[in-house]
Amino acid sequence: MNEHYNGSQQNLSRRLNLIEGQICGIKEMIAEKRLCDDIINQLESTRAALKSLQVLILHNHINTIEIQENSNQEFKDLFMLIKKMLK
């Protein structure tokens, strides 16, 4: 397992399964010619779930990075700010 997943493989798989279910639901809604508003709402929910998954993966990745002592101070500050924002 890649260290970037930081022991959260089950959580990531669960989230992906939920997203997959949402996408299947959208396909069914389109096939059933459901209202555009309903489909758009479901698409937005799916987009939010994907964004949340993206942030989780990035958070796990950033937490595995070690900052080198000789790194530029601006880089260190930016890295720490990003890390703080992802908590």
N, CA, C and O atoms as a GROMACS GRO file, in nm:
protein
  348
    1MET      N    1   0.085  -0.118   0.000
    1MET     CA    2   0.000   0.000   0.000
    1MET      C    3   0.089   0.124   0.000
    1MET      O    4   0.189   0.129   0.071
    2ASN      N    5   0.053   0.222  -0.078
    2ASN     CA    6   0.126   0.346  -0.086
    2ASN      C    7   0.114   0.420   0.047
    2ASN      O    8   0.005   0.426   0.105
    3GLU      N    9   0.223   0.476   0.094
    3GLU     CA   10   0.222   0.545   0.224
    3GLU      C   11   0.132   0.668   0.224
    3GLU      O   12   0.093   0.715   0.330
    4HIS      N   13   0.098   0.720   0.106
    4HIS     CA   14   0.014   0.840   0.100
    4HIS      C   15  -0.128   0.813   0.147
    4HIS      O   16  -0.202   0.906   0.178
    5TYR      N   17  -0.166   0.687   0.151
    5TYR     CA   18  -0.300   0.655   0.197
    5TYR      C   19  -0.306   0.642   0.348
    5TYR      O   20  -0.415   0.636   0.406
    6ASN      N   21  -0.191   0.638   0.411
    6ASN     CA   22  -0.180   0.650   0.556
    6ASN      C   23  -0.280   0.561   0.631
    6ASN      O   24  -0.342   0.605   0.727
    7GLY      N   25  -0.294   0.438   0.587
    7GLY     CA   26  -0.380   0.344   0.657
    7GLY      C   27  -0.529   0.368   0.636
    7GLY      O   28  -0.611   0.310   0.707
    8SER      N   29  -0.566   0.451   0.539
    8SER     CA   30  -0.707   0.483   0.520
    8SER      C   31  -0.764   0.420   0.394
    8SER      O   32  -0.861   0.471   0.337
    9GLN      N   33  -0.707   0.310   0.351
    9GLN     CA   34  -0.752   0.243   0.228
    9GLN      C   35  -0.900   0.209   0.236
    9GLN      O   36  -0.972   0.227   0.138
   10GLN      N   37  -0.946   0.160   0.349
   10GLN     CA   38  -1.088   0.125   0.364
   10GLN      C   39  -1.177   0.248   0.350
   10GLN      O   40  -1.281   0.242   0.284
   11ASN      N   41  -1.136   0.357   0.411
   11ASN     CA   42  -1.213   0.481   0.403
   11ASN      C   43  -1.220   0.531   0.259
   11ASN      O   44  -1.326   0.573   0.213
   12LEU      N   45  -1.108   0.528   0.188
   12LEU     CA   46  -1.105   0.571   0.049
   12LEU      C   47  -1.194   0.482  -0.037
   12LEU      O   48  -1.269   0.531  -0.121
   13SER      N   49  -1.187   0.351  -0.017
   13SER     CA   50  -1.270   0.257  -0.093
   13SER      C   51  -1.418   0.280  -0.065
   13SER      O   52  -1.500   0.276  -0.156
   14ARG      N   53  -1.451   0.304   0.060
   14ARG     CA   54  -1.591   0.330   0.098
   14ARG      C   55  -1.642   0.456   0.028
   14ARG      O   56  -1.752   0.457  -0.027
   15ARG      N   57  -1.561   0.561   0.030
   15ARG     CA   58  -1.600   0.686  -0.036
   15ARG      C   59  -1.617   0.666  -0.187
   15ARG      O   60  -1.712   0.716  -0.246
   16LEU      N   61  -1.524   0.593  -0.247
   16LEU     CA   62  -1.534   0.567  -0.391
   16LEU      C   63  -1.659   0.486  -0.425
   16LEU      O   64  -1.722   0.509  -0.527
   17ASN      N   65  -1.694   0.391  -0.340
   17ASN     CA   66  -1.815   0.312  -0.362
   17ASN      C   67  -1.939   0.400  -0.355
   17ASN      O   68  -2.032   0.383  -0.434
   18LEU      N   69  -1.940   0.494  -0.261
   18LEU     CA   70  -2.054   0.587  -0.252
   18LEU      C   71  -2.063   0.674  -0.376
   18LEU      O   72  -2.172   0.696  -0.429
   19ILE      N   73  -1.950   0.724  -0.422
   19ILE     CA   74  -1.947   0.806  -0.544
   19ILE      C   75  -1.993   0.725  -0.664
   19ILE      O   76  -2.069   0.774  -0.748
   20GLU      N   77  -1.948   0.602  -0.672
   20GLU     CA   78  -1.991   0.514  -0.780
   20GLU      C   79  -2.142   0.496  -0.778
   20GLU      O   80  -2.207   0.497  -0.883
   21GLY      N   81  -2.197   0.480  -0.660
   21GLY     CA   82  -2.342   0.466  -0.646
   21GLY      C   83  -2.415   0.593  -0.690
   21GLY      O   84  -2.520   0.587  -0.753
   22GLN      N   85  -2.357   0.708  -0.657
   22GLN     CA   86  -2.417   0.835  -0.699
   22GLN      C   87  -2.418   0.845  -0.852
   22GLN      O   88  -2.517   0.887  -0.912
   23ILE      N   89  -2.309   0.807  -0.914
   23ILE     CA   90  -2.300   0.814  -1.060
   23ILE      C   91  -2.400   0.719  -1.126
   23ILE      O   92  -2.464   0.754  -1.225
   24CYS      N   93  -2.413   0.599  -1.071
   24CYS     CA   94  -2.514   0.505  -1.123
   24CYS      C   95  -2.653   0.564  -1.109
   24CYS      O   96  -2.737   0.550  -1.198
   25GLY      N   97  -2.677   0.631  -0.997
   25GLY     CA   98  -2.806   0.696  -0.976
   25GLY      C   99  -2.832   0.806  -1.078
   25GLY      O  100  -2.945   0.821  -1.126
   26ILE      N  101  -2.729   0.881  -1.111
   26ILE     CA  102  -2.743   0.987  -1.212
   26ILE      C  103  -2.776   0.926  -1.348
   26ILE      O  104  -2.861   0.977  -1.421
   27LYS      N  105  -2.708   0.818  -1.382
   27LYS     CA  106  -2.737   0.750  -1.509
   27LYS      C  107  -2.884   0.706  -1.514
   27LYS      O  108  -2.950   0.720  -1.617
   28GLU      N  109  -2.933   0.651  -1.404
   28GLU     CA  110  -3.073   0.608  -1.398
   28GLU      C  111  -3.168   0.727  -1.412
   28GLU      O  112  -3.269   0.720  -1.481
   29MET      N  113  -3.133   0.836  -1.345
   29MET     CA  114  -3.216   0.956  -1.351
   29MET      C  115  -3.227   1.007  -1.495
   29MET      O  116  -3.334   1.048  -1.540
   30ILE      N  117  -3.114   1.005  -1.566
   30ILE     CA  118  -3.115   1.050  -1.706
   30ILE      C  119  -3.199   0.955  -1.791
   30ILE      O  120  -3.277   0.999  -1.874
   31ALA      N  121  -3.183   0.825  -1.769
   31ALA     CA  122  -3.260   0.725  -1.846
   31ALA      C  123  -3.409   0.741  -1.819
   31ALA      O  124  -3.491   0.720  -1.909
   32GLU      N  125  -3.445   0.777  -1.696
   32GLU     CA  126  -3.586   0.795  -1.659
   32GLU      C  127  -3.638   0.934  -1.696
   32GLU      O  128  -3.755   0.966  -1.673
   33LYS      N  129  -3.551   1.016  -1.753
   33LYS     CA  130  -3.587   1.153  -1.793
   33LYS      C  131  -3.641   1.234  -1.676
   33LYS      O  132  -3.743   1.302  -1.686
   34ARG      N  133  -3.568   1.224  -1.565
   34ARG     CA  134  -3.606   1.299  -1.445
   34ARG      C  135  -3.582   1.447  -1.466
   34ARG      O  136  -3.518   1.487  -1.563
   35LEU      N  137  -3.635   1.528  -1.377
   35LEU     CA  138  -3.622   1.673  -1.388
   35LEU      C  139  -3.476   1.716  -1.386
   35LEU      O  140  -3.394   1.660  -1.313
   36CYS      N  141  -3.447   1.816  -1.467
   36CYS     CA  142  -3.311   1.869  -1.477
   36CYS      C  143  -3.259   1.914  -1.340
   36CYS      O  144  -3.143   1.887  -1.306
   37ASP      N  145  -3.342   1.981  -1.262
   37ASP     CA  146  -3.301   2.028  -1.130
   37ASP      C  147  -3.255   1.913  -1.041
   37ASP      O  148  -3.156   1.924  -0.970
   38ASP      N  149  -3.328   1.802  -1.046
   38ASP     CA  150  -3.292   1.685  -0.965
   38ASP      C  151  -3.157   1.629  -1.008
   38ASP      O  152  -3.074   1.592  -0.925
   39ILE      N  153  -3.136   1.623  -1.138
   39ILE     CA  154  -3.010   1.569  -1.190
   39ILE      C  155  -2.895   1.662  -1.154
   39ILE      O  156  -2.788   1.617  -1.113
   40ILE      N  157  -2.918   1.792  -1.170
   40ILE     CA  158  -2.814   1.890  -1.135
   40ILE      C  159  -2.779   1.880  -0.987
   40ILE      O  160  -2.661   1.886  -0.951
   41ASN      N  161  -2.878   1.866  -0.902
   41ASN     CA  162  -2.851   1.853  -0.758
   41ASN      C  163  -2.768   1.729  -0.728
   41ASN      O  164  -2.675   1.733  -0.647
   42GLN      N  165  -2.802   1.620  -0.794
   42GLN     CA  166  -2.726   1.496  -0.772
   42GLN      C  167  -2.583   1.509  -0.826
   42GLN      O  168  -2.489   1.459  -0.765
   43LEU      N  169  -2.568   1.578  -0.940
   43LEU     CA  170  -2.433   1.602  -0.994
   43LEU      C  171  -2.351   1.687  -0.897
   43LEU      O  172  -2.232   1.662  -0.877
   44GLU      N  173  -2.413   1.787  -0.837
   44GLU     CA  174  -2.343   1.873  -0.741
   44GLU      C  175  -2.302   1.793  -0.618
   44GLU      O  176  -2.192   1.812  -0.565
   45SER      N  177  -2.388   1.706  -0.572
   45SER     CA  178  -2.353   1.621  -0.457
   45SER      C  179  -2.235   1.531  -0.491
   45SER      O  180  -2.147   1.510  -0.408
   46THR      N  181  -2.234   1.477  -0.611
   46THR     CA  182  -2.125   1.390  -0.655
   46THR      C  183  -1.995   1.468  -0.667
   46THR      O  184  -1.889   1.421  -0.627
   47ARG      N  185  -2.004   1.588  -0.722
   47ARG     CA  186  -1.886   1.674  -0.734
   47ARG      C  187  -1.828   1.706  -0.597
   47ARG      O  188  -1.707   1.703  -0.578
   48ALA      N  189  -1.915   1.736  -0.500
   48ALA     CA  190  -1.870   1.765  -0.364
   48ALA      C  191  -1.803   1.642  -0.302
   48ALA      O  192  -1.703   1.655  -0.231
   49ALA      N  193  -1.858   1.525  -0.327
   49ALA     CA  194  -1.798   1.402  -0.273
   49ALA      C  195  -1.660   1.378  -0.334
   49ALA      O  196  -1.568   1.337  -0.264
   50LEU      N  197  -1.646   1.403  -0.465
   50LEU     CA  198  -1.515   1.388  -0.530
   50LEU      C  199  -1.416   1.489  -0.475
   50LEU      O  200  -1.299   1.456  -0.452
   51LYS      N  201  -1.460   1.612  -0.454
   51LYS     CA  202  -1.372   1.715  -0.399
   51LYS      C  203  -1.326   1.677  -0.258
   51LYS      O  204  -1.210   1.695  -0.223
   52SER      N  205  -1.417   1.625  -0.180
   52SER     CA  206  -1.383   1.582  -0.045
   52SER      C  207  -1.280   1.469  -0.047
   52SER      O  208  -1.186   1.468   0.033
   53LEU      N  209  -1.297   1.376  -0.139
   53LEU     CA  210  -1.202   1.266  -0.154
   53LEU      C  211  -1.065   1.320  -0.198
   53LEU      O  212  -0.962   1.276  -0.148
   54GLN      N  213  -1.066   1.415  -0.290
   54GLN     CA  214  -0.942   1.477  -0.336
   54GLN      C  215  -0.868   1.543  -0.220
   54GLN      O  216  -0.747   1.528  -0.207
   55VAL      N  217  -0.940   1.616  -0.138
   55VAL     CA  218  -0.878   1.684  -0.024
   55VAL      C  219  -0.823   1.582   0.076
   55VAL      O  220  -0.715   1.601   0.131
   56LEU      N  221  -0.896   1.475   0.099
   56LEU     CA  222  -0.849   1.370   0.190
   56LEU      C  223  -0.719   1.308   0.141
   56LEU      O  224  -0.626   1.289   0.219
   57ILE      N  225  -0.712   1.276   0.013
   57ILE     CA  226  -0.590   1.216  -0.044
   57ILE      C  227  -0.475   1.315  -0.035
   57ILE      O  228  -0.363   1.277   0.000
   58LEU      N  229  -0.501   1.441  -0.067
   58LEU     CA  230  -0.396   1.543  -0.057
   58LEU      C  231  -0.350   1.559   0.088
   58LEU      O  232  -0.231   1.571   0.115
   59HIS      N  233  -0.444   1.560   0.179
   59HIS     CA  234  -0.412   1.572   0.322
   59HIS      C  235  -0.322   1.457   0.366
   59HIS      O  236  -0.222   1.479   0.435
   60ASN      N  237  -0.358   1.336   0.327
   60ASN     CA  238  -0.276   1.220   0.363
   60ASN      C  239  -0.136   1.230   0.302
   60ASN      O  240  -0.037   1.196   0.367
   61HIS      N  241  -0.130   1.276   0.180
   61HIS     CA  242  -0.001   1.290   0.112
   61HIS      C  243   0.086   1.395   0.183
   61HIS      O  244   0.204   1.371   0.210
   62ILE      N  245   0.029   1.509   0.211
   62ILE     CA  246   0.106   1.617   0.274
   62ILE      C  247   0.156   1.574   0.411
   62ILE      O  248   0.266   1.612   0.451
   63ASN      N  249   0.079   1.495   0.482
   63ASN     CA  250   0.122   1.450   0.614
   63ASN      C  251   0.237   1.351   0.608
   63ASN      O  252   0.299   1.323   0.711
   64THR      N  253   0.267   1.297   0.490
   64THR     CA  254   0.380   1.204   0.478
   64THR      C  255   0.509   1.274   0.435
   64THR      O  256   0.616   1.212   0.436
   65ILE      N  257   0.500   1.402   0.399
   65ILE     CA  258   0.617   1.474   0.349
   65ILE      C  259   0.697   1.531   0.466
   65ILE      O  260   0.642   1.591   0.558
   66GLU      N  261   0.824   1.510   0.460
   66GLU     CA  262   0.916   1.566   0.559
   66GLU      C  263   0.984   1.688   0.497
   66GLU      O  264   1.040   1.679   0.388
   67ILE      N  265   0.980   1.800   0.566
   67ILE     CA  266   1.046   1.920   0.516
   67ILE      C  267   1.194   1.912   0.553
   67ILE      O  268   1.230   1.884   0.668
   68GLN      N  269   1.278   1.936   0.454
   68GLN     CA  270   1.422   1.932   0.477
   68GLN      C  271   1.467   2.060   0.549
   68GLN      O  272   1.412   2.168   0.526
   69GLU      N  273   1.566   2.045   0.634
   69GLU     CA  274   1.618   2.161   0.708
   69GLU      C  275   1.669   2.271   0.616
   69GLU      O  276   1.660   2.389   0.650
   70ASN      N  277   1.722   2.234   0.501
   70ASN     CA  278   1.779   2.333   0.412
   70ASN      C  279   1.676   2.391   0.313
   70ASN      O  280   1.714   2.460   0.219
   71SER      N  281   1.548   2.363   0.334
   71SER     CA  282   1.444   2.415   0.247
   71SER      C  283   1.430   2.566   0.264
   71SER      O  284   1.455   2.621   0.371
   72ASN      N  285   1.392   2.631   0.157
   72ASN     CA  286   1.366   2.774   0.156
   72ASN      C  287   1.259   2.807   0.261
   72ASN      O  288   1.161   2.733   0.273
   73GLN      N  289   1.275   2.914   0.336
   73GLN     CA  290   1.180   2.951   0.441
   73GLN      C  291   1.041   2.978   0.383
   73GLN      O  292   0.941   2.943   0.445
   74GLU      N  293   1.033   3.041   0.266
   74GLU     CA  294   0.902   3.066   0.204
   74GLU      C  295   0.831   2.935   0.172
   74GLU      O  296   0.710   2.924   0.189
   75PHE      N  297   0.907   2.836   0.126
   75PHE     CA  298   0.849   2.705   0.099
   75PHE      C  299   0.798   2.643   0.228
   75PHE      O  300   0.687   2.590   0.233
   76LYS      N  301   0.879   2.651   0.333
   76LYS     CA  302   0.837   2.594   0.462
   76LYS      C  303   0.708   2.660   0.509
   76LYS      O  304   0.616   2.592   0.555
   77ASP      N  305   0.701   2.794   0.499
   77ASP     CA  306   0.582   2.866   0.544
   77ASP      C  307   0.460   2.828   0.462
   77ASP      O  308   0.352   2.807   0.518
   78LEU      N  309   0.477   2.820   0.331
   78LEU     CA  310   0.366   2.782   0.244
   78LEU      C  311   0.320   2.640   0.274
   78LEU      O  312   0.200   2.613   0.283
   79PHE      N  313   0.414   2.550   0.288
   79PHE     CA  314   0.382   2.411   0.318
   79PHE      C  315   0.304   2.401   0.450
   79PHE      O  316   0.203   2.330   0.457
   80MET      N  317   0.350   2.472   0.551
   80MET     CA  318   0.281   2.467   0.681
   80MET      C  319   0.141   2.527   0.673
   80MET      O  320   0.049   2.480   0.739
   81LEU      N  321   0.125   2.633   0.592
   81LEU     CA  322  -0.006   2.693   0.574
   81LEU      C  323  -0.102   2.594   0.506
   81LEU      O  324  -0.216   2.578   0.549
   82ILE      N  325  -0.056   2.530   0.400
   82ILE     CA  326  -0.140   2.430   0.332
   82ILE      C  327  -0.176   2.318   0.426
   82ILE      O  328  -0.292   2.274   0.432
   83LYS      N  329  -0.079   2.271   0.500
   83LYS     CA  330  -0.104   2.162   0.595
   83LYS      C  331  -0.208   2.204   0.699
   83LYS      O  332  -0.296   2.125   0.734
   84LYS      N  333  -0.198   2.326   0.746
   84LYS     CA  334  -0.294   2.377   0.845
   84LYS      C  335  -0.433   2.388   0.785
   84LYS      O  336  -0.532   2.355   0.850
   85MET      N  337  -0.442   2.434   0.660
   85MET     CA  338  -0.573   2.451   0.596
   85MET      C  339  -0.643   2.318   0.571
   85MET      O  340  -0.766   2.312   0.568
   86LEU      N  341  -0.566   2.212   0.554
   86LEU     CA  342  -0.624   2.080   0.525
   86LEU      C  343  -0.667   2.005   0.649
   86LEU      O  344  -0.724   1.896   0.637
   87LYS      N  345  -0.643   2.057   0.766
   87LYS     CA  346  -0.684   1.988   0.889
   87LYS      C  347  -0.830   2.002   0.914
   87LYS      O  348  -0.881   1.950   1.013
   0.00000   0.00000   0.00000
